[in-house]
Amino acid sequence: MFTQIKTSKENKEVVTLLTRKLGLGTENIIARMAFTYSLSLDRKLDLNNIKDAGGKEYSKSVLFGEYDDIYLGLLCVHYGLYKTDKDLAKYIKMHVDDGLQLLNEEVDSRSNIDGFDFLSEIISKNIVLF
């Protein structure tokens, strides 16, 4: 059962940098964004490629707040897991780490972008019209 995760050592600095650059709230907000951004790309990450755990530590309540059931549900549906799966925390960690790297690349490729503009671009780029 998932109670806490630790990002990679490299991402400890990345989450702080993104928090400062985007100005969207605390580090756990950026970590939530990273998790959902990684999941939104509809890729399945391989547990064999998990990174070190020398970075920022997040408890379940800090990382997901009162919406932990929704975040965990997204992950469980994506991988076909049950909420008590022994590897759930590993998948969460991997998607947080992956998302932080992806967001950092996106932010680095733009100069002088604020958090609202960044989110607007990402959301509008990924909206699918039926």
C-alpha positions in Angstrom: 0.0 0.0 0.0 1.3 3.5 -0.9 2.1 5.7 2.1 5.1 7.7 0.7 7.5 8.1 -2.2 10.9 9.8 -2.7 11.8 11.4 -6.0 15.2 10.8 -7.5 18.1 12.8 -6.2 18.3 14.7 -9.5 14.6 15.7 -9.3 15.0 17.1 -5.8 16.5 20.2 -7.4 14.2 20.1 -10.4 11.0 20.3 -8.3 12.4 23.3 -6.4 13.4 25.0 -9.7 10.0 24.4 -11.3 8.2 25.6 -8.2 10.1 28.9 -8.3 9.9 29.4 -12.1 6.2 28.6 -12.5 4.9 30.2 -9.3 1.9 27.9 -9.2 2.1 27.0 -5.5 4.1 24.6 -3.3 6.4 21.8 -4.5 3.7 19.2 -3.9 1.5 21.0 -6.5 4.3 20.7 -9.1 4.8 17.1 -8.2 1.0 16.5 -8.7 1.3 18.2 -12.1 4.3 16.1 -13.0 2.5 12.9 -12.1 -0.6 13.7 -14.1 1.4 15.1 -17.0 3.4 11.8 -17.3 0.2 9.7 -17.0 -1.5 11.9 -19.7 1.0 10.8 -22.3 -0.5 7.3 -22.1 2.9 5.5 -21.8 3.5 2.6 -19.5 6.7 2.9 -17.6 8.9 -0.1 -16.9 9.6 -0.9 -13.2 13.1 -2.0 -14.2 13.9 1.6 -15.0 13.1 3.1 -11.6 15.5 5.8 -10.5 17.2 6.3 -7.1 15.2 7.5 -4.1 17.6 10.2 -2.9 15.3 13.2 -3.4 12.3 14.9 -2.1 10.0 12.8 0.1 6.2 13.0 -0.2 3.6 11.3 1.9 0.4 10.2 0.3 -1.6 13.1 1.9 0.9 15.7 1.0 1.3 14.5 -2.6 -2.3 14.0 -3.4 -4.2 15.8 -0.7 -7.9 14.9 -0.3 -8.1 13.6 -3.8 -5.8 10.6 -3.4 -8.5 8.2 -4.5 -8.8 10.0 -7.8 -5.0 10.1 -8.5 -4.6 6.5 -7.4 -7.6 5.5 -9.6 -6.0 7.1 -12.6 -2.9 5.1 -12.1 -4.8 1.8 -11.4 -6.9 2.1 -14.5 -3.8 3.0 -16.6 -1.9 -0.1 -15.5 -4.8 -2.4 -14.7 -3.8 -2.6 -11.0 -5.8 -2.8 -7.8 -5.3 -0.1 -5.2 -3.5 -2.4 -2.8 -0.9 -3.6 -5.4 2.5 -3.9 -4.0 4.1 -1.9 -6.8 1.7 1.0 -6.7 4.2 3.3 -4.9 6.9 2.5 -7.5 4.6 3.4 -10.3 3.7 6.7 -8.6 7.4 7.5 -8.0 8.3 6.7 -11.6 5.5 8.9 -13.0 6.4 11.8 -10.7 10.1 11.5 -11.7 9.2 11.2 -15.4 6.8 14.1 -15.2 9.3 16.4 -13.5 11.9 15.7 -16.2 9.3 16.3 -18.9 8.0 19.5 -17.3 11.6 20.7 -16.8 12.4 20.2 -20.5 9.2 22.1 -21.5 9.9 25.0 -19.2 13.6 25.2 -20.2 12.6 25.4 -23.9 10.6 28.6 -23.2 12.0 31.8 -21.8 10.1 34.1 -19.4 6.9 32.0 -19.3 4.8 32.2 -16.2 2.8 29.3 -14.7 -0.6 30.3 -16.0 0.7 30.7 -19.6 2.5 27.4 -19.4 -0.5 25.5 -18.2 -2.7 27.2 -20.8 -0.3 26.1 -23.6 -0.1 22.5 -22.3 -3.8 22.2 -21.9 -4.7 23.7 -25.3 -2.1 21.6 -27.0 -3.6 18.4 -25.6 -7.3 19.1 -26.0 -8.9 16.7 -28.4 -12.0 17.9 -30.2 -14.6 15.4 -31.2 
